[in-house]
Structures are given as structure tokens and as C-alpha cells.
């Protein structure tokens, strides 16, 4: 069943990781996959561009159907393989509403995180401003506090008692925060969530290989 699926991906990319977690949760192992290097600009190769004209990863294909947006791919997999693997959309209307809400606002968390982590990469040295750095870091700090509050109110998962698409899509961003040095003691609920899901089979099986090679990560976010 998974043999007619192809995933081109990059290690550590939250969008790529989302799709890989969803595939694991739906028991769709054995798909065709290829790990590409962002550093070598392999995401701009003809192989990727033929599937994703934006030259971005992931590039995902099921048969003749192409889904390069990670949220779309995750929702598609749950829809098409609803009766297979783990159910990712709760039956409870309250949990379902919370799932969709957190799932899509996870994009804001990812963007605010990227604004901090990739600021120096986006702007040449002469165009950088301390005020922008401070503003971006304050915005990310407020966002992280918001998610700490969400887990205080729900738990153990983002939608409540069931692992769902919200966790599939948001966990990679939260793991990314810790890879870049977010302080676990400062956000105990978020840290507990991060650590408890590290051993979930779908997440453990798809853990970014570059993080396994360099588990210490960086400390860019230690003061957030």
C-alpha cells in the first residue's frame, strides 16, 4: 500500500517530520523515500522541482496525487487511511475543535520560531537591527508561554486525552525549540510533553538523523 508513495525530505525540517510521523501513525512504512541535504541545495534539484515547483521539502506523492504542503499531506493520510493505524481525529467534539484550533495555530509558533532562529541567515550583517532581534525574541517568548498554558489546561496531548493531528503537526516545532536550547525548567508542562512523546514509536522512528548525530544541539533559545 505504501509502495506507491514517495517522500523527498530533509532532516530536522518540521514540515518533513510531520509527514513522516503521520505515515508511521497510519502504519504506512515501506514507502519510497530519499533524504536530501539543504546545505547542498538538493531541495532545488530537478527531482524535487518536478514534484514541488517551489523547490521546497517535503515533496510527497501518492500514486499520481501530489501533496507538498505538510498539513495537507497529514490530513490526506488520515482521511484516506482512517481505518488503518492510529486514529488521529478524535470523536469528541470538544477535543476535535481543540485539535483543529491548535493544529493550525501551530503555524504561528513555527513562524515565530523561524523569525528568531533564521534572522541572521535571512539578513546580511549590515541589514540586521537589534530592535528586530529583540522584538522577534519577545514575540517567541510570548508564544511559548501560550503553549505552556494550553498544556496546563488540556494534556497530556494538545487536544486532550488523545494523540491527534495537532500533535503530529505541532510536536516537530516544539522539538525544534528544545534542539535550539529552550530551557526545560522554565516551561515544565511543555518540557513534560516534549519528553513524553520522544519515546512514542512514530516519533522515535522518524527522529531527525542529524539530531541523533549531534544530540546537544544549540543554545540560541536558552534565554527565551
C-alpha positions as a printed Julia matrix, in Angstrom:
224×3 Matrix{Float64}:
   0.0    0.0     0.0
   2.81   2.41    0.84
   4.91   1.23   -2.08
   3.19   3.75   -4.36
   4.16   6.63   -2.05
   7.29   8.76   -2.42
   8.68  11.23    0.09
  11.63  13.52   -0.55
  12.68  15.06    2.77
  15.32  16.9     4.77
  16.49  16.04    8.28
  15.28  18.35   11.05
  12.66  20.07    8.89
   9.4   20.29   10.89
   7.24  20.09    7.72
   9.04  16.92    6.59
   8.87  15.41   10.05
   5.1   15.98   10.26
   4.5   13.84    7.2
   6.84  11.11    8.46
   5.06  10.95   11.83
   1.68  10.71   10.09
   2.94   7.88    7.87
   4.2    6.0    10.92
   0.95   6.55   12.83
  -1.04   5.13    9.91
   1.27   2.09    9.62
   2.42   3.14    6.16
   6.02   2.06    6.43
   7.89   0.91    3.35
   7.24   3.98    1.23
   9.88   5.22   -1.18
  11.95   7.92    0.45
  15.06   9.96   -0.16
  16.94  12.09    2.35
  18.22  15.29    0.75
  20.65  17.92    2.0
  19.57  21.53    2.44
  23.22  22.54    2.76
  23.98  21.08   -0.67
  20.86  22.78   -2.09
  19.44  19.41   -3.1
  15.93  20.73   -2.44
  16.39  22.81   -5.6
  17.24  19.76   -7.72
  15.19  18.75  -10.76
  13.96  15.69   -8.85
  12.33  17.94   -6.26
  11.21  20.65   -8.68
   9.37  18.05  -10.76
   7.24  17.26   -7.7
   7.29  20.61   -5.95
   7.84  23.62   -8.24
   8.54  25.79   -5.17
  11.76  23.86   -4.61
  10.84  23.04   -1.02
  10.67  19.91    1.11
   8.74  17.8     1.72
   7.81  16.65   -1.74
   5.21  13.91   -1.28
   3.39  11.82   -3.83
   0.81   9.04   -3.51
   0.2    7.43   -6.86
  -0.46  10.38   -9.17
  -1.54  12.66   -6.31
   0.99  15.24   -5.14
   0.73  16.9    -1.72
   3.67  19.15   -0.9
   2.03  21.09    1.93
   2.73  19.11    5.09
  -0.62  19.91    6.75
  -2.46  18.83    3.6
  -0.45  15.6     3.4
  -1.17  14.75    7.05
  -4.9   15.4     6.68
  -4.99  13.42    3.45
  -3.31  10.41    5.04
  -5.77  10.4     7.93
  -8.7   10.74    5.54
  -7.59   8.04    3.11
  -6.42   5.55    5.75
  -8.91   6.32    8.51
  -9.4    2.67    9.48
  -5.68   1.88    9.5
  -3.18   2.52   12.27
  -3.94   5.08   14.95
  -6.96   7.36   14.72
  -5.76  10.97   14.51
  -9.05  12.89   14.64
 -10.91  12.49   17.98
 -14.61  11.65   18.05
 -15.24  14.02   20.96
 -16.42  17.37   19.5
 -14.56  19.34   22.18
 -11.29  17.54   21.5
 -11.85  17.77   17.75
 -12.37  21.53   17.93
  -9.28  21.92   20.11
  -7.32  19.73   17.71
  -8.11  21.87   14.67
  -7.5   25.1    16.58
  -4.09  24.05   17.9
  -3.15  22.34   14.67
  -3.45  25.49   12.59
  -2.17  27.97   15.15
   0.91  25.78   15.33
   1.9   27.55   12.13
   2.24  30.77   14.15
   4.57  29.04   16.61
   6.68  27.73   13.74
   6.89  31.15   12.09
   7.85  32.99   15.29
  10.46  30.36   15.99
  11.87  30.75   12.47
  11.96  34.55   12.86
  14.41  34.11   15.73
  16.47  31.15   14.57
  16.93  32.23   10.96
  17.17  36.02   11.37
  20.92  36.17   10.75
  20.55  33.85    7.77
  17.81  35.97    6.21
  19.51  39.33    6.65
  23.09  40.28    5.75
  25.13  41.67    8.64
  24.73  45.3     7.57
  20.92  44.97    7.49
  20.43  43.48   10.94
  18.85  45.53   13.72
  18.99  44.85   17.44
  15.42  46.12   17.76
  14.18  43.46   15.33
  16.09  40.74   17.18
  14.57  41.86   20.48
  11.08  42.1    19.0
  11.3   38.62   17.47
  12.57  37.07   20.7
   9.84  38.73   22.78
   7.2   37.51   20.34
   8.52  33.95   20.53
   8.68  34.08   24.33
   5.01  35.13   24.49
   4.08  32.36   22.06
   5.87  29.68   24.07
   4.12  30.84   27.24
   0.81  30.49   25.39
   1.55  26.85   24.56
   2.65  26.17   28.13
  -0.8   27.39   29.16
  -2.55  25.19   26.61
  -0.89  22.09   28.03
  -1.73  23.23   31.56
  -5.39  23.34   30.56
  -5.59  20.16   28.47
  -2.96  17.45   28.48
  -1.5   15.02   28.17
  -1.85  15.83   24.46
  -2.65  19.09   22.72
  -6.3   18.21   22.08
  -6.83  16.44   25.4
  -6.6   12.75   26.23
  -5.94  11.52   22.68
  -2.91  11.87   20.43
  -4.15  13.66   17.32
  -3.22  15.58   14.18
  -2.48  18.56   16.44
   0.39  16.6    17.98
   1.53  15.3    14.6
   1.84  18.81   13.22
   2.97  20.81   16.27
   5.35  18.42   18.04
   8.15  18.87   15.46
   8.16  22.61   16.12
   8.26  22.09   19.88
  11.11  19.58   19.5
  12.9   22.16   17.34
  12.67  24.67   20.2
  14.46  22.25   22.5
  17.02  21.38   19.85
  17.94  25.08   19.91
  18.23  25.24   23.68
  14.82  26.16   25.14
  15.05  25.85   28.93
  13.08  22.83   30.2
  12.84  24.18   33.76
  11.19  27.4    32.59
   8.29  25.63   30.87
   7.6   22.4    32.82
   4.38  21.41   31.03
   5.92  21.91   27.61
   9.04  20.01   28.67
   6.96  17.12   30.03
   5.03  16.97   26.77
   8.23  17.06   24.71
   9.94  14.33   26.72
   6.91  12.03   26.98
   6.41  11.98   23.21
  10.09  11.41   22.41
   9.53   7.7    23.05
   6.29   7.4    21.06
   7.05   4.84   18.31
   6.1    7.11   15.4
   8.26   9.96   16.7
  11.17   7.78   17.77
  11.22   6.03   14.38
  11.26   9.3    12.47
  13.58  11.31   14.77
  15.82  13.55   12.6
  19.05  11.62   11.92
  21.15  14.8    12.11
  19.9   15.3    15.69
  20.98  11.78   16.59
  24.43  12.56   15.23
  24.61  15.81   17.23
  22.2   15.43   20.19
  23.48  18.51   22.04
  22.03  20.94   19.52
  22.48  24.68   20.04
  21.73  27.22   22.79
  20.25  30.05   20.71
  16.95  29.89   22.62
  18.29  29.34   26.13
  17.09  32.76   27.3
  13.6   32.59   25.77
